[in-house]
């Protein structure tokens, strides 16, 4: 399985660029349709409504893919830090019980230790390869966001530069914040719904109807009728 790649700046991200391209494509194609004097108003409305539906789908899909890539990257990074009991899936019931008890015992020691004590416990765990203790300390550090322990351990044992900063950024972004939320709002907010996309559902079932015959849906649930 390929390692999920780090997320680039929005100006270099494939899904940000795809969302931007979708807007450009809609504007260009809708403009060409509207300027086609050989097409009827009904045909134009149908084409532009379909074009807008495509734009909505493309924008939504691009944002969904971006979210999936962020979650996959975060899951990968978090998986690099040994946390939890770490019991192999193929362990026997007897081995499972022994491993779980070792982790629980270590966990209790970690919870009762001071911050300096947890640093000492981790140092001893590394020295003597005490896996349950290592996992207990790192699990606790993750739970309480003890960045000192996590930074010291990841810098020694991982090749991921800026590990904690990247994890923090991904968590913040997935929570709806982060430094790129302005790019997201601009790129993944669809273009305003055009009049044709409001008109078409009103006339689609009547082959003889033209845009405006039954009024224009200026927004969902609000139809403006033509003045007589």
N, C-alpha and C positions, 0 to 999 in steps of 0.2 A: 504494500500500500504506500502510495506516495505521501511524503510529508507535506502537510498543508503549508503553502507559502505565506510569508508575512504580507500584510495588506499594504499596498503602496499608497501614495498620496492620491486623492481623488482625481487629480488631473492626469494620472497615469493608470487609473484603475479601469479595467475592462467594462465593468458594469456601470460605473459612473459615465464612461464614454458612450456606452450603449444607450443609456437613458437620454443623453444629450443628442445623440444621433437620431433617436426616435422623434424628438421634437423637431429637429431640422427637417427630417423626412416628411413629417406631417405638414409642416408649413409649406414646403416646396410642392408637394403633391396636391395639397388642397388648393394652393394658388393656381396650379395648372388646371385643375378641374373647374374652378370658378371662372377662369378666363376662356374656357372652351365654349365658343358661341354655337357650336353644333350640338351640344348636349342640352336636354331639357332641364328645367329646374328640379323636376322630380328625380331625374337620373343623378344630377349633381348632389342632391340631398342624400340619396342612397349611398353614393360613392364616398362622400365625405363622412357620413355617419359610420360606415364600415372602416374607413381609414382611422377615424378617431377611436373606435373600439380596439383596433390593432395597436394604436399608440398607448392606450390604457394598459393593455395586456403586456406590451413590451416594457413599459415603465415598471409595472408591478412585478413582473418576472425578474427584471434586473435588480430591483431592490431585494427581492427574496433571495436571489443568488448571492448577493453581497452579504446578507445576514447569515446565510448558510456557511459561507467561507469564513466569516468572523467566528462563528460558533465552532467550526471545525479546527480553526487555528488555536482558539482558546482551549478547547478540549485537549488538543495535542500538547500544548505548553503545560497545562495543569497536570497532565499525565507524566511529565518528566520528573515531577517531584513525588517521591514515594510516600503516599499517604494512605491512611486506613490500615486495616489488618494485613492486607496483602496476601490473603490465603489463595493458593493456586486452585483453579476450578476443578482440577483432577485430584485434589487431596482427599484422602480417606476421611471418614468421620472421626476416627481417632486422632489423626494428624490435624484435622481442622480444629478439634477441641483444644489440642495442645497449643497450636499457633494462636488461637483466639485468646486463650488464657494468658499467654505471654504478652500479647498486645495490651490486654486489659490491665495487667499488672504494671506494665510500663506506662500506660495512660494515666493510671492513678498517681504514679510517682511524678509525672510531668505536671499534672494539675496541681499537685501540692507543693511544687517547687517554685522558688522565686524566679525572676527573669534571668538573673545570673546563674541560678541553679540549672535552668533549662539549657543554657549555653554549655554548661559543664556536662550535663547528661548527653547532649549531642556530641560533644567532643569525645567523650568516653565511648559512645556508640560507634563513632567513626574509627576510633583506635582499635576497638576489639570486634568490629563488625557485628555489633548487636543490632540486628535488623528490626526486631520489634521496638526497641527503644528509639532507633532512628526514625521509624515511621510514626511513633507516638509524638515525638518532639515536633516533627515537621507537620503532622496533622494539626497539632495544637497551634503551631505558628500560622498555618493557613486559616484556621478558624478565627483567630484573634488578630489577624493581619500584622503579625510581628515581622516587619520587613527586615529588621536587623538579622535575625536568624536566617530568614529566607534568602536574603542577599548574600550573606556569608556562604551559605551552603551552595547556592546555585552558581556563584562565581567560582567555587572550587571544583564543582562536579559537572557543570553544564557548559556546553560550547555556545549557548545562546547569549549573545551580547545584549545587554539591556533587557534581560528576561522580565524582571519585575515591572519595569516601565511599560513593556509591551502588554503584559497581562493586565495591568491596571487600565491601560488605554482601551483594550478590547472590552473589558467589563463595563467601563464607563460608556463606551459607544453603544454596546448592546442594551444598556439601560436607558438610551435616548439622549445621552449627553455627549461630551467630548468636543474637541477642537474642530471637528469636521461637520458638525451638525448643520452649519450654514450651507455647506456644499450639498449635503443630503437634501435639505429642504428645497434648494434651488433645482437640483438635478432630478429628484424623484417626485416632485409635485407635478402632476400632469398639466398640460396646457389647458386653459379655460375651455369648457365645452362649447363648441360652435353651435350657431343657430340651427344648422342642418341636422346636427345630431339630436336636437330637441324636436325638430319638425318631423323627421323620418318616422319615428314610432307612431305618430298621429295619423299618417297617411299610408303606411306600409301595406295595410290590408285592403286598401281601396285603389285598384289599378288606375282609376280615373282621377284620383285626387292629386292636387298639387300643393307644394309647400304654402302654408298660410290659409288654405281653404277652411281648415277647422281651428284656426288660430295657431299661435306659436307658443310652445312650451318654453317660457323664458327661464324657468328653473323647475326642479321636480315638484309637481303638484300645482304649479301656477301656469295657466294658459291665458295668453292675451288674445282675444278675439278681434278680428278686423272690424273697423268701424264701417257701418253701412251709410 
